[in-house]
């Protein structure tokens, strides 16, 4: 399946663009997405906590993805 991922903050810097289109298996999960991102962009391994939102809700690694899902990478945030 083809999915579109939106990235913000350091995640956007790692992939070099705001939006990324990926080809994943039909039964891909959030964990599969993360593995794919690390294999394509090794700097994702350096992020202590990368969250993924699917259709505006935080998703755990077991959540199945669908081609029409809105997928957003939410990098760790610091500041104060």
C-alpha positions in Angstrom: 0.0 0.0 0.0 1.1 3.6 -0.6 1.0 5.9 2.4 1.7 9.5 2.9 3.5 10.6 6.1 3.8 14.2 7.4 6.8 15.1 9.5 7.5 17.9 11.9 10.5 19.3 13.8 13.6 17.1 13.7 11.7 14.4 11.9 11.2 16.8 9.0 14.9 17.7 9.1 15.9 14.0 8.9 13.7 13.2 5.9 14.4 16.6 4.3 10.8 17.4 3.5 7.4 17.9 5.1 5.6 15.1 3.3 6.9 11.6 2.3 5.2 8.9 0.3 6.2 5.3 1.2 5.3 1.9 -0.1 4.5 -0.6 2.7 2.9 -4.0 2.8 -0.9 -4.2 3.0 -0.8 -5.3 6.7 1.8 -2.8 7.8 1.8 -1.6 11.4 3.2 1.5 13.0 6.2 -0.6 14.1 6.7 -1.6 10.4 6.6 2.1 9.5 9.2 3.0 12.1 11.5 0.1 10.9 11.1 1.3 7.3 12.0 4.9 8.3 15.1 3.7 10.2 16.2 1.6 7.2 15.7 4.6 4.8 16.9 7.3 7.2 19.3 5.9 9.9 19.2 9.1 11.9 15.7 8.1 13.2 17.6 5.6 15.5 19.0 8.6 17.4 15.5 9.9 18.4 14.8 8.9 22.0 11.0 8.9 21.5 9.3 9.3 18.1 5.6 9.2 18.4 3.2 8.5 15.5 -0.3 9.8 15.2 -2.8 8.1 12.9 -5.9 10.0 12.1 -5.2 12.6 14.9 -4.8 9.9 17.7 -1.5 8.7 19.1 -0.9 5.2 17.8 1.0 2.3 19.4 3.3 0.1 17.5 0.7 -2.6 16.9 -1.8 -0.4 15.1 -2.5 -1.4 11.5 -2.1 1.3 8.9 -4.4 1.9 5.9 -3.7 3.8 2.7 -6.1 6.6 3.5 -4.9 7.2 7.0 -3.4 10.6 8.0 0.0 9.7 9.5 2.1 12.2 11.3 5.5 11.8 12.8 5.8 13.7 16.1 9.4 14.0 17.3 10.5 14.5 20.9 10.0 18.1 22.1 12.2 19.9 24.5 12.3 23.4 25.8 10.9 25.3 28.7 
